[in-house]
Amino acid sequence: MAGYRADKLAAEDKKRSDLLKWIGIGALGVIITIALSMLLLWNALFAQMPTLPSKDQLWSMNREPAIEFVDENGKTIAIRGPRYGNVIAPVDLPPHVIQAFLSVEDQRFYKHTGVDNWAILRAALANWRAGETVQGGSTLTQQLVKNLFLTPERTLRRKAQEARLASELEQMLSKEEILELYINRIFLGARSFGLDAASQTYFGKSPKELTVAEAALIAGLPQAPSRYSPRKNMELAIERRNTVINRMERNTFITPSMAERAKTEPITLIEEEYDPRIGYFLDAATEQAQKLTAGKNAPDMVITLSVDLDLQTQASDILNAKLDEVGEDKQIDQGAIVIISKDGGVRALVGGRDYADSQFNRATQAMRQPGSAFKAFVFAAAMEADLHPYSIRYDEPVSIDGWKPKNYGGGYKGAMTLSEAFATSTNTIAASLAQEVGMESVTSLAARFGVSTQMSSYPSVALGSEEIPLLDMTRAYGVFATDGKIFKPWLIKQIRTSRGEVLFEQEPIKPMKIFGDKRNREMISMMSRVVVAGTGKAARLEVPPAPLPEGSPKPIAAPKVYRDVAGKTGTSQDWRDALFVGFTADYIGGVWVGNDDDTPMKKVTGGETPAELWHDVMMLAHEGLPATPLPGAEKAITISAVEEEKLAYYRSLASAFASVENR
């Protein structure tokens, strides 16, 4: 029998010890490897994951700027950028609207805490059976997270972040708050974000008025807004709608008979149309809105405009029809129209013939010579210098620092009243008058009236050689129309966010008096004479006779009745610009025609095409309005016997002036 050997036992113990040590090291290595792998996986899944912002920030984050333009009745005129609509609370909606979304997107919304494991298992089983993805397991909260914070990529990383953020969001917000955020921020196709935007876009109604069928169609869009769009594929959209209705029935939200009625209800979409005739107005309003909201948090805006949409579109049509008729023959390529009401609201602003072809706004951006329309400021300065419409001045050869203005058509009439000189647009008298009262007085008055151009003191400025935007000229004539008060034209009545926060509200204007009553009446008398018997006769506005009761005998033909109109024609050198600016007791309007390349027209004057356009547009603007008189217009032609006697004497000398000129 072998003896006991301690050295052998020690060796075996050492072997066991070494084995255990290596097992321990291996196990530790595995643990470390697993830990590192988990850490790397965690880092890969959640590194740079966005954090949840505050409740208020949830409503504005990741929103593209959007503008909805509405009229004074709240009717949508146009949308620029994505449409968000008004924020609406779930409690304010009919039950079937929310039930449609829950039935198709998250039946267990009120039972999970952000991630629905049962829904994931159910979707995985359905997809396995079908051999393709036919069902999703995302909750409504996860969809909201994906839309607000994450990219649309289909990766494990995005899904993991989606689940984690959804759980965190459920801890931050109540179920009702999540539901409200969802229905107001989810993308529903056709540039529409949120239920109100989609309801207005597709059906032209408030979400509160949606039928079961309409609500089901919209509720079916979040999964694939483009694929199920009723504007692109109505057949597929109805198929998806019926799926939503079936699920509503299965969840006992609606009865079988309600479901059948809903599935047979026809879908009637409103027309999706952008009207380019409003484009110039929207551009100008957008620019004004950006200035009014500078520094304010306004990711989206609902802007109430001053525009009269019918007048705007018809003014554009009238301009195009007129230039189609005479443009080629008279070599006129472009035109612009501005109509302002006496409260300062711009009712129509047409910046050219075709917005789709050119977005350059000739009413606000084009710098053009007003020609004789500028004479209104010369004569107004003369009234301030204590002259009056029946002051006598001479139409005779004039030389001012070597500049010799000529009258249109040539010749001289001799002695004339200022009223007659203004009505017939006599250049020599206007140029002399500006020198008499001082060019600085003329240009400072024009600036006071609202002309923004920095004007020089050259003598030719009196005849409109400085370039001025049409909107400025129209605004400046508004001083005469409002009894000598200055106002700033506005295109925007209100700006608010889609949540109802008012960012700007146009207050009733308080125009400042800058021109005396007596002088203003004198100017109106002269400007009315332009229309009654001067260069602007084409701008006269007839007052339609009142309709007779049915069965009344045919009346005897009566003289036409005209509305009081005051204004001035303008034609620049070589007929490059022609315009008419005028006003009634209700509106101020300006019309310009010319060519973008500044080439001459075929001898077109302000009393022709512009005055005719002004007449046609203003007849529409005044439909149904009473013929309110203009103070001073009643003196447009009146002249005293004494002044008549003076004119007869002075005019007897006219031939002498002419003979001197011809030597």
C-alpha positions as CSV (number, residue, x, y, z in Angstrom):
1,M,0.0,0.0,0.0
2,A,1.3,3.3,-1.1
3,G,2.1,5.8,1.5
4,Y,0.5,9.1,2.0
5,R,2.1,11.9,-0.1
6,A,1.5,15.5,1.0
7,D,3.3,16.9,-2.1
8,K,0.8,15.2,-4.4
9,L,-2.2,16.6,-2.6
10,A,-0.7,20.1,-2.6
11,A,-0.2,19.8,-6.4
12,E,-3.8,18.8,-6.9
13,D,-5.0,21.7,-4.6
14,K,-2.9,24.1,-6.7
15,K,-4.5,22.8,-9.9
16,R,-8.0,23.3,-8.5
17,S,-7.0,26.7,-7.3
18,D,-5.6,27.7,-10.7
19,L,-8.7,26.4,-12.4
20,L,-11.1,28.3,-10.1
21,K,-8.9,31.4,-10.6
22,W,-9.2,31.1,-14.4
23,I,-12.9,30.3,-14.2
24,G,-13.3,33.5,-12.1
25,I,-11.2,35.5,-14.5
26,G,-13.2,34.2,-17.4
27,A,-16.5,34.9,-15.6
28,L,-15.4,38.4,-14.7
29,G,-14.3,38.9,-18.3
30,V,-17.7,37.7,-19.5
31,I,-19.5,40.0,-17.0
32,I,-17.3,42.9,-18.0
33,T,-17.9,42.1,-21.7
34,I,-21.6,42.0,-21.1
35,A,-21.5,45.2,-19.1
36,L,-19.5,46.9,-21.8
37,S,-21.8,45.6,-24.5
38,M,-24.8,46.8,-22.5
39,L,-23.1,50.1,-22.0
40,L,-22.3,50.4,-25.7
41,L,-25.8,49.3,-26.6
42,W,-27.3,51.8,-24.2
43,N,-25.0,54.5,-25.6
44,A,-25.9,53.5,-29.1
45,L,-29.6,53.6,-28.4
46,F,-29.8,56.6,-26.1
47,A,-26.8,58.8,-26.7
48,Q,-27.8,62.3,-27.8
49,M,-31.4,61.4,-27.3
50,P,-33.5,64.5,-27.1
51,T,-34.9,65.5,-23.7
52,L,-38.5,66.5,-23.1
53,P,-39.0,70.2,-23.1
54,S,-41.5,72.1,-21.0
55,K,-45.3,71.8,-21.6
56,D,-45.5,75.1,-23.4
57,Q,-42.5,74.3,-25.6
58,L,-44.2,71.1,-26.8
59,W,-46.7,73.2,-28.7
60,S,-44.1,75.1,-30.7
61,M,-41.1,72.9,-31.2
62,N,-40.1,71.7,-34.6
63,R,-42.8,73.7,-36.3
64,E,-42.2,75.1,-39.7
65,P,-43.3,78.7,-39.9
66,A,-46.8,78.9,-41.3
67,I,-49.3,81.6,-42.2
68,E,-53.0,81.3,-42.6
69,F,-54.7,84.4,-44.2
70,V,-58.3,84.9,-43.3
71,D,-60.8,87.6,-44.2
72,E,-62.7,89.7,-41.6
73,N,-65.3,86.9,-41.3
74,G,-62.7,84.4,-40.4
75,K,-62.9,82.6,-43.8
76,T,-59.6,81.2,-45.0
77,I,-58.2,83.0,-48.1
78,A,-54.9,81.3,-48.4
79,I,-52.2,79.2,-46.6
80,R,-48.5,79.7,-46.9
81,G,-46.3,77.0,-45.5
82,P,-47.8,74.2,-43.5
83,R,-51.3,74.7,-42.1
84,Y,-51.8,74.2,-38.3
85,G,-55.3,75.5,-37.8
86,N,-56.7,76.5,-34.4
87,V,-56.0,74.5,-31.3
88,I,-59.1,72.5,-30.3
89,A,-59.7,70.6,-27.0
90,P,-60.9,66.9,-27.2
91,V,-63.8,67.8,-24.8
92,D,-65.1,70.3,-27.3
93,L,-65.5,67.6,-30.0
94,P,-68.3,65.2,-30.6
95,P,-67.4,61.8,-29.0
96,H,-67.2,60.0,-32.4
97,V,-64.3,62.2,-33.6
98,I,-61.9,61.1,-30.8
99,Q,-63.3,57.6,-30.9
100,A,-62.3,57.3,-34.5
101,F,-58.6,58.1,-33.7
102,L,-58.5,55.8,-30.7
103,S,-60.1,52.9,-32.6
104,V,-57.5,52.9,-35.3
105,E,-54.4,54.3,-33.6
106,D,-54.6,53.2,-29.9
107,Q,-57.5,51.2,-28.5
108,R,-55.8,50.8,-25.1
109,F,-54.7,54.4,-24.8
110,Y,-56.1,54.8,-21.3
111,K,-54.6,51.5,-20.1
112,H,-50.9,51.8,-21.0
113,T,-48.2,54.1,-19.7
114,G,-46.7,55.1,-23.0
115,V,-45.7,51.6,-24.4
116,D,-48.3,48.9,-24.9
117,N,-46.6,45.5,-24.6
118,W,-49.9,43.7,-25.6
119,A,-50.2,45.8,-28.7
120,I,-46.5,45.0,-29.7
121,L,-47.1,41.3,-29.2
122,R,-50.4,41.4,-31.1
123,A,-48.7,43.3,-34.0
124,A,-45.7,40.9,-34.1
125,L,-48.1,37.9,-34.3
126,A,-50.2,39.5,-37.1
127,N,-47.1,40.4,-39.1
128,W,-45.6,36.9,-38.7
129,R,-48.8,35.3,-39.9
130,A,-49.0,37.7,-42.9
131,G,-45.3,37.4,-43.8
132,E,-45.1,41.2,-44.0
133,T,-45.8,44.3,-41.8
134,V,-49.5,44.7,-41.7
135,Q,-49.9,46.1,-38.2
136,G,-48.0,48.4,-35.9
137,G,-47.6,48.3,-32.2
138,S,-46.9,52.0,-31.5
139,T,-49.1,53.8,-29.1
140,L,-50.6,57.2,-29.7
141,T,-48.1,58.6,-27.3
142,Q,-45.2,57.0,-29.3
143,Q,-46.6,58.5,-32.5
144,L,-46.7,61.9,-30.9
145,V,-43.1,61.5,-29.7
146,K,-41.9,60.4,-33.2
147,N,-43.6,63.4,-34.8
148,L,-42.3,66.0,-32.3
149,F,-38.8,64.9,-31.5
150,L,-37.5,62.1,-33.7
151,T,-36.7,61.3,-37.3
152,P,-38.9,59.0,-39.3
153,E,-36.1,56.4,-39.8
154,R,-37.0,52.8,-39.0
155,T,-34.2,51.6,-36.7
156,L,-33.9,49.9,-33.3
157,R,-32.3,53.1,-31.9
158,R,-35.2,55.3,-32.9
159,K,-37.8,52.8,-31.6
160,A,-35.9,52.5,-28.3
161,Q,-35.8,56.3,-27.9
162,E,-39.4,56.5,-28.9
163,A,-40.5,54.1,-26.2
164,R,-38.4,55.7,-23.5
165,L,-39.6,59.2,-24.4
166,A,-43.2,58.1,-24.6
167,S,-42.9,56.7,-21.0
168,E,-41.4,60.0,-19.8
169,L,-44.1,62.0,-21.6
170,E,-46.8,59.9,-19.9
171,Q,-45.3,60.9,-16.5
172,M,-45.2,64.6,-17.5
173,L,-48.7,65.0,-19.0
174,S,-52.1,63.6,-18.3
175,K,-53.9,61.4,-20.8
176,E,-56.1,64.3,-21.8
177,E,-53.1,66.6,-22.3
178,I,-51.4,64.0,-24.5
179,L,-54.6,63.5,-26.5
180,E,-55.0,67.2,-27.0
181,L,-51.4,67.6,-28.1
182,Y,-51.8,64.7,-30.5
183,I,-54.9,65.8,-32.3
184,N,-53.4,69.3,-32.7
185,R,-49.9,68.4,-33.9
186,I,-50.2,65.2,-35.9
187,F,-49.6,65.4,-39.6
188,L,-52.7,64.6,-41.6
189,G,-51.5,65.2,-45.2
190,A,-52.0,68.2,-47.6
191,R,-49.7,70.4,-45.6
192,S,-52.1,70.1,-42.7
193,F,-51.0,69.6,-39.1
194,G,-53.7,69.0,-36.5
195,L,-57.4,68.1,-36.7
196,D,-58.7,71.6,-37.3
197,A,-56.3,72.2,-40.2
198,A,-57.2,68.9,-41.8
199,S,-61.0,69.4,-41.3
200,Q,-60.8,72.8,-42.9
201,T,-58.5,71.6,-45.7
202,Y,-60.6,68.6,-46.8
203,F,-64.1,69.5,-45.8
204,G,-64.1,73.3,-45.2
205,K,-65.7,72.9,-41.8
206,S,-64.9,72.9,-38.1
207,P,-63.9,69.5,-36.5
208,K,-67.0,70.0,-34.3
209,E,-69.2,69.5,-37.5
210,L,-67.5,66.3,-38.8
211,T,-69.7,63.4,-39.4
212,V,-68.7,59.8,-38.4
213,A,-67.6,59.1,-42.0
214,E,-65.6,62.3,-42.3
215,A,-64.0,61.8,-38.9
216,A,-63.1,58.2,-39.8
217,L,-61.5,59.3,-43.1
218,I,-59.2,61.9,-41.3
219,A,-58.4,59.4,-38.5
220,G,-57.2,56.9,-41.0
221,L,-54.5,59.3,-42.4
222,P,-51.7,59.3,-39.7
223,Q,-50.4,55.9,-40.7
224,A,-49.7,57.0,-44.3
225,P,-51.0,60.5,-45.0
226,S,-49.8,60.5,-48.6
227,R,-50.9,57.0,-49.5
228,Y,-54.4,57.4,-48.0
229,S,-54.9,61.0,-49.2
230,P,-58.4,61.4,-50.6
231,R,-57.0,64.0,-53.0
232,K,-54.6,61.4,-54.5
233,N,-56.5,58.2,-54.2
234,M,-60.2,58.4,-53.1
235,E,-60.8,54.7,-53.5
236,L,-57.9,53.8,-51.1
237,A,-59.0,56.6,-48.8
238,I,-62.5,55.2,-48.6
239,E,-61.2,51.7,-48.0
240,R,-59.1,53.0,-45.1
241,R,-62.1,55.0,-43.8
242,N,-64.2,51.8,-43.7
243,T,-61.5,50.0,-41.8
244,V,-61.7,52.8,-39.1
245,I,-65.5,52.6,-39.1
246,N,-65.4,48.8,-38.6
247,R,-63.1,49.2,-35.6
248,M,-65.3,51.8,-34.1
249,E,-68.2,49.4,-34.4
250,R,-66.1,46.6,-32.9
251,N,-65.3,48.8,-30.0
252,T,-69.0,49.6,-29.6
253,F,-68.4,53.3,-30.1
254,I,-71.1,53.2,-32.8
255,T,-73.9,50.8,-33.6
256,P,-74.0,48.5,-36.7
257,S,-76.6,50.6,-38.4
258,M,-74.5,53.8,-37.8
259,A,-71.5,52.0,-39.2
260,E,-73.5,51.0,-42.4
261,R,-74.7,54.5,-42.9
262,A,-71.2,55.9,-42.4
263,K,-69.7,53.5,-44.9
264,T,-72.3,54.5,-47.6
265,E,-71.9,58.3,-47.0
266,P,-70.3,60.0,-50.0
267,I,-67.1,62.0,-49.4
268,T,-67.3,65.5,-50.7
269,L,-64.0,67.4,-50.6
270,I,-63.8,71.2,-51.0
271,E,-61.8,72.4,-54.0
272,E,-58.1,73.0,-53.3
273,E,-57.3,76.1,-55.2
274,Y,-54.7,78.8,-54.9
275,D,-55.7,82.1,-56.5
276,P,-52.7,83.9,-57.9
277,R,-54.8,87.1,-58.1
278,I,-54.3,87.6,-54.3
279,G,-50.6,86.9,-54.5
280,Y,-49.3,90.5,-54.5
281,F,-51.5,91.3,-51.5
282,L,-50.3,88.3,-49.5
283,D,-46.6,89.2,-50.2
284,A,-47.1,92.7,-48.9
285,A,-49.1,91.5,-45.9
286,T,-46.4,88.9,-45.1
287,E,-43.7,91.6,-45.1
288,Q,-45.8,93.8,-42.9
289,A,-46.5,90.9,-40.5
290,Q,-42.9,90.1,-40.1
291,K,-42.2,93.7,-39.0
292,L,-45.1,93.7,-36.6
293,T,-44.1,90.4,-35.0
294,A,-40.3,91.0,-34.9
295,G,-38.9,89.6,-31.6
296,K,-42.1,87.7,-30.8
297,N,-42.4,83.9,-30.7
298,A,-44.6,83.4,-33.7
299,P,-43.9,80.0,-35.3
300,D,-47.3,80.2,-37.0
301,M,-49.7,83.0,-37.6
302,V,-53.3,83.5,-38.4
303,I,-53.6,86.9,-40.2
304,T,-56.8,88.7,-40.7
305,L,-56.5,90.9,-43.8
306,S,-58.1,94.2,-44.7
307,V,-58.7,92.9,-48.3
308,D,-62.0,92.9,-50.0
309,L,-61.5,89.6,-51.8
310,D,-64.1,90.2,-54.5
311,L,-62.7,93.6,-55.2
312,Q,-59.2,92.3,-55.3
313,T,-59.9,89.5,-57.7
314,Q,-62.1,91.6,-60.0
315,A,-59.6,94.5,-60.0
316,S,-57.0,92.0,-61.2
317,D,-59.4,90.7,-63.9
318,I,-60.3,94.2,-65.0
319,L,-56.6,95.1,-65.4
320,N,-55.8,92.0,-67.4
321,A,-58.9,92.4,-69.6
322,K,-58.1,96.0,-70.3
323,L,-54.5,95.4,-71.2
324,D,-55.5,92.4,-73.3
325,E,-57.7,94.8,-75.2
326,V,-55.4,97.7,-75.7
327,G,-52.0,96.6,-74.5
328,E,-50.5,95.6,-77.8
329,D,-51.9,98.5,-79.7
330,K,-50.8,101.1,-77.1
331,Q,-47.6,99.2,-76.2
332,I,-48.5,98.8,-72.5
333,D,-47.1,95.7,-70.8
334,Q,-48.0,96.2,-67.1
335,G,-50.2,97.9,-64.6
336,A,-50.9,98.2,-60.9
337,I,-54.0,99.2,-58.8
338,V,-54.3,100.3,-55.2
339,I,-57.7,100.8,-53.5
340,I,-57.8,102.1,-49.8
341,S,-60.9,102.8,-47.7
342,K,-61.0,106.0,-45.6
343,D,-60.2,104.0,-42.4
344,G,-56.8,103.3,-44.0
345,G,-57.5,99.6,-44.8
346,V,-56.1,98.5,-48.1
347,R,-59.0,96.8,-49.9
348,A,-57.2,95.8,-53.1
349,L,-53.6,95.8,-54.1
350,V,-52.8,94.5,-57.6
351,G,-49.1,94.6,-58.3
352,G,-49.1,93.4,-61.9
353,R,-50.8,91.3,-64.5
354,D,-49.7,87.8,-63.5
355,Y,-48.3,86.9,-60.1
356,A,-47.3,83.5,-61.2
357,D,-45.1,85.0,-64.0
358,S,-43.6,87.8,-61.9
359,Q,-43.8,88.4,-58.1
360,F,-42.4,92.0,-58.5
361,N,-45.0,94.2,-56.9
362,R,-45.4,97.3,-59.1
363,A,-47.8,98.9,-56.6
364,T,-45.3,98.9,-53.7
365,Q,-41.9,98.2,-55.1
366,A,-41.8,100.0,-58.4
367,M,-40.3,103.5,-58.4
368,R,-42.0,105.4,-61.2
369,Q,-42.5,109.0,-62.2
370,P,-46.0,110.3,-61.2
371,G,-45.9,113.1,-63.8
372,S,-48.6,115.7,-63.4
373,A,-50.2,113.7,-60.5
374,F,-47.5,115.3,-58.4
375,K,-48.9,118.8,-59.2
376,A,-51.5,118.2,-56.4
377,F,-48.7,118.9,-53.9
378,V,-47.6,122.0,-55.8
379,F,-51.0,123.4,-55.7
380,A,-51.6,122.4,-52.1
381,A,-48.4,124.2,-51.1
382,A,-49.8,127.2,-53.1
383,M,-53.0,127.1,-51.1
384,E,-50.9,127.1,-47.9
385,A,-49.2,130.2,-49.2
386,D,-52.6,131.9,-49.2
387,L,-53.4,131.6,-52.9
388,H,-56.8,130.2,-54.0
389,P,-58.4,128.4,-56.9
390,Y,-59.2,131.7,-58.7
391,S,-55.9,133.3,-58.3
392,I,-54.7,134.4,-61.8
393,R,-51.4,133.1,-63.2
394,Y,-50.0,133.1,-66.8
395,D,-49.6,130.3,-69.2
396,E,-46.6,131.7,-71.0
397,P,-43.0,130.8,-71.9
398,V,-41.0,130.0,-68.8
399,S,-37.3,129.5,-68.3
400,I,-36.0,128.3,-64.9
401,D,-32.3,128.0,-64.6
402,G,-32.2,127.1,-68.3
403,W,-35.1,124.6,-68.0
404,K,-38.0,125.4,-70.3
405,P,-41.1,123.4,-69.5
406,K,-43.6,122.9,-72.3
407,N,-47.3,122.2,-72.3
408,Y,-48.7,118.9,-73.6
409,G,-49.9,119.7,-77.1
410,G,-47.9,123.0,-77.2
411,G,-49.2,126.6,-77.2
412,Y,-50.1,129.0,-74.4
413,K,-53.4,130.3,-73.1
414,G,-52.3,133.3,-71.3
415,A,-54.1,134.2,-68.1
416,M,-55.7,131.3,-66.3
417,T,-57.1,130.6,-62.9
418,L,-55.2,128.1,-60.8
419,S,-58.3,125.9,-61.0
420,E,-58.3,125.9,-64.7
421,A,-54.5,125.4,-64.9
422,F,-54.8,122.4,-62.6
423,A,-57.8,120.9,-64.5
424,T,-56.0,121.2,-67.8
425,S,-52.6,120.2,-66.3
426,T,-50.8,123.3,-67.6
427,N,-47.1,122.7,-67.1
428,T,-45.8,126.3,-67.3
429,I,-48.1,127.5,-64.5
430,A,-47.3,124.5,-62.2
431,A,-43.5,125.0,-62.7
432,S,-43.8,128.7,-62.0
433,L,-46.0,128.2,-59.1
434,A,-43.5,125.8,-57.5
435,Q,-40.8,128.5,-57.8
436,E,-43.2,131.1,-56.4
437,V,-44.0,129.1,-53.2
438,G,-40.5,127.5,-53.0
439,M,-39.6,124.0,-54.1
440,E,-38.7,123.1,-50.5
441,S,-42.3,124.0,-49.5
442,V,-43.6,121.6,-52.1
443,T,-41.3,118.7,-51.3
444,S,-41.8,119.1,-47.6
445,L,-45.6,119.1,-48.0
446,A,-45.4,115.9,-50.2
447,A,-43.3,114.2,-47.4
448,R,-45.8,115.4,-44.8
449,F,-48.6,113.8,-46.9
450,G,-46.8,110.4,-46.8
451,V,-44.5,110.4,-49.9
452,S,-41.4,108.4,-48.6
453,T,-39.1,109.3,-51.5
454,Q,-36.1,111.6,-50.6
455,M,-36.8,114.4,-53.1
456,S,-34.4,116.9,-54.6
457,S,-35.2,120.6,-55.2
458,Y,-34.8,120.5,-59.0
459,P,-37.4,122.6,-60.8
460,S,-38.6,119.5,-62.8
461,V,-39.8,117.9,-59.6
462,A,-42.8,120.1,-59.8
463,L,-43.9,118.2,-62.9
464,G,-43.4,114.8,-61.2
465,S,-39.8,113.8,-62.3
466,E,-39.0,112.1,-58.9
467,E,-39.8,108.4,-58.7
468,I,-42.5,107.5,-56.2
469,P,-44.3,104.2,-55.5
470,L,-48.0,104.1,-56.4
471,L,-49.0,103.1,-52.8
472,D,-47.3,106.3,-51.6
473,M,-49.1,108.5,-54.1
474,T,-52.4,106.9,-53.2
475,R,-51.8,107.3,-49.5
476,A,-50.8,111.0,-50.0
477,Y,-54.1,111.7,-51.9
478,G,-55.8,110.2,-48.9
479,V,-55.0,113.4,-47.0
480,F,-57.4,115.3,-49.3
481,A,-60.0,112.5,-49.0
482,T,-60.0,112.6,-45.2
483,D,-60.4,116.4,-44.7
484,G,-56.7,117.1,-44.4
485,K,-55.7,114.2,-42.2
486,I,-52.7,111.8,-42.6
487,F,-53.1,108.1,-42.0
488,K,-50.9,105.0,-42.6
489,P,-52.4,102.4,-44.8
490,W,-52.8,99.0,-43.2
491,L,-53.2,95.5,-44.7
492,I,-53.5,93.5,-41.5
493,K,-56.4,93.8,-39.0
494,Q,-55.1,91.1,-36.5
495,I,-52.3,88.6,-36.1
496,R,-52.6,85.7,-33.7
497,T,-51.1,82.3,-33.1
498,S,-53.1,79.1,-33.8
499,R,-53.6,78.8,-30.0
500,G,-55.4,82.2,-30.0
501,E,-52.7,84.4,-28.6
502,V,-53.1,87.9,-30.1
503,L,-49.8,89.2,-31.3
504,F,-51.1,92.4,-33.0
505,E,-54.4,94.2,-33.3
506,Q,-55.0,97.1,-35.6
507,E,-56.5,99.9,-33.6
508,P,-58.9,102.4,-35.2
509,I,-56.7,104.9,-36.8
510,K,-56.5,108.4,-35.3
511,P,-55.4,110.5,-38.3
512,M,-53.5,113.6,-37.5
513,K,-54.7,116.9,-39.0
514,I,-52.0,118.3,-41.3
515,F,-53.9,120.4,-43.9
516,G,-56.5,123.1,-43.1
517,D,-60.2,122.6,-43.9
518,K,-60.5,125.7,-46.1
519,R,-57.4,124.7,-48.1
520,N,-58.6,121.1,-48.4
521,R,-62.0,122.2,-49.8
522,E,-60.2,124.4,-52.3
523,M,-58.0,121.5,-53.4
524,I,-61.1,119.2,-53.7
525,S,-62.8,121.9,-55.9
526,M,-59.8,121.9,-58.3
527,M,-59.4,118.1,-58.2
528,S,-63.1,117.6,-58.9
529,R,-62.8,119.9,-61.9
530,V,-60.2,117.6,-63.3
531,V,-62.8,114.9,-63.5
532,V,-65.8,117.0,-64.4
533,A,-64.2,119.1,-67.2
534,G,-60.5,118.4,-67.3
535,T,-58.0,115.7,-68.2
536,G,-59.7,113.0,-66.0
537,K,-63.2,112.9,-67.4
538,A,-62.9,109.2,-68.0
539,A,-62.9,108.7,-64.3
540,R,-66.4,110.0,-63.7
541,L,-68.6,107.6,-61.8
542,E,-72.2,107.2,-62.7
543,V,-74.8,106.6,-60.0
544,P,-77.2,103.8,-61.2
545,P,-80.8,104.8,-60.9
546,A,-82.8,103.2,-58.1
547,P,-84.7,100.1,-59.3
548,L,-88.4,100.8,-60.0
549,P,-91.2,98.7,-58.4
550,E,-92.4,95.9,-60.6
551,G,-95.0,97.0,-63.0
552,S,-94.0,100.7,-62.9
553,P,-94.2,102.6,-66.3
554,K,-90.9,103.1,-68.1
555,P,-89.5,106.4,-66.9
556,I,-88.6,109.3,-69.2
557,A,-84.9,109.4,-69.9
558,A,-83.2,111.6,-67.3
559,P,-79.7,113.1,-67.2
560,K,-77.1,110.9,-65.7
561,V,-76.2,111.4,-62.1
562,Y,-72.6,111.3,-61.1
563,R,-70.8,110.6,-57.8
564,D,-68.4,113.3,-56.5
565,V,-64.9,112.3,-57.7
566,A,-61.7,114.3,-57.2
567,G,-58.3,113.3,-58.6
568,K,-55.5,114.0,-61.0
569,T,-54.0,112.5,-64.1
570,G,-50.3,112.0,-64.5
571,T,-48.1,111.3,-67.5
572,S,-44.3,111.1,-67.3
573,Q,-41.8,112.2,-69.9
574,D,-42.0,110.3,-73.2
575,W,-45.1,108.5,-72.0
576,R,-43.1,106.0,-69.9
577,D,-45.7,106.2,-67.1
578,A,-49.3,107.0,-67.0
579,L,-51.5,107.1,-63.9
580,F,-54.7,108.4,-62.3
581,V,-55.0,108.9,-58.6
582,G,-58.3,110.0,-57.2
583,F,-60.9,109.6,-54.4
584,T,-64.6,109.7,-53.5
585,A,-66.2,110.1,-50.1
586,D,-65.6,106.3,-49.5
587,Y,-62.4,105.2,-51.3
588,I,-59.0,106.4,-52.5
589,G,-57.6,104.7,-55.5
590,G,-54.5,104.8,-57.7
591,V,-53.8,103.2,-61.1
592,W,-50.5,103.0,-63.0
593,V,-49.7,101.6,-66.4
594,G,-46.3,101.3,-68.2
595,N,-43.6,98.9,-69.1
596,D,-41.2,97.1,-66.8
597,D,-38.2,98.0,-69.0
598,D,-39.2,101.7,-68.9
599,T,-39.7,101.9,-72.6
600,P,-42.3,104.5,-73.8
601,M,-45.9,103.6,-74.5
602,K,-47.7,104.8,-77.6
603,K,-48.6,108.3,-76.2
604,V,-50.7,106.9,-73.4
605,T,-51.8,109.6,-70.9
606,G,-53.2,109.3,-67.4
607,G,-56.6,110.5,-68.6
608,E,-56.9,107.5,-70.9
609,T,-56.2,103.9,-69.9
610,P,-55.4,104.6,-66.2
611,A,-58.6,106.8,-65.7
612,E,-60.7,104.2,-67.5
613,L,-59.3,101.4,-65.3
614,W,-59.9,103.5,-62.2
615,H,-63.5,104.1,-63.3
616,D,-64.2,100.4,-63.9
617,V,-62.7,99.2,-60.6
618,M,-64.3,102.0,-58.6
619,M,-67.7,101.3,-60.0
620,L,-67.4,97.9,-58.5
621,A,-66.1,99.2,-55.2
622,H,-69.1,101.6,-54.9
623,E,-71.9,99.1,-55.7
624,G,-74.7,99.7,-53.3
625,L,-73.1,102.8,-51.7
626,P,-75.0,106.1,-51.5
627,A,-73.5,109.1,-53.5
628,T,-72.0,110.9,-50.5
629,P,-70.8,114.4,-51.4
630,L,-67.2,115.6,-51.1
631,P,-66.9,119.0,-49.3
632,G,-65.7,121.4,-51.9
633,A,-66.7,119.4,-55.0
634,E,-69.7,121.6,-55.5
635,K,-67.4,124.5,-56.5
636,A,-65.6,122.6,-59.2
637,I,-66.8,124.8,-62.0
638,T,-68.2,127.8,-60.3
639,I,-66.5,131.1,-61.0
640,S,-67.6,134.6,-59.9
641,A,-68.6,137.4,-62.4
642,V,-65.6,139.5,-61.2
643,E,-63.2,136.6,-61.9
644,E,-64.8,136.1,-65.3
645,E,-64.3,139.8,-66.2
646,K,-60.6,139.6,-65.1
647,L,-60.1,136.5,-67.3
648,A,-61.6,138.2,-70.3
649,Y,-59.2,141.1,-70.0
650,Y,-56.1,139.0,-69.3
651,R,-56.8,136.6,-72.1
652,S,-56.9,139.4,-74.5
653,L,-53.1,139.6,-74.0
654,A,-52.5,135.9,-74.8
655,S,-51.7,136.5,-78.4
656,A,-49.0,138.9,-77.4
657,F,-47.3,136.3,-75.3
658,A,-47.5,133.8,-78.1
659,S,-46.0,136.2,-80.7
660,V,-43.0,136.9,-78.4
661,E,-42.4,133.2,-78.0
662,N,-42.4,132.6,-81.7
663,R,-39.8,135.3,-82.6
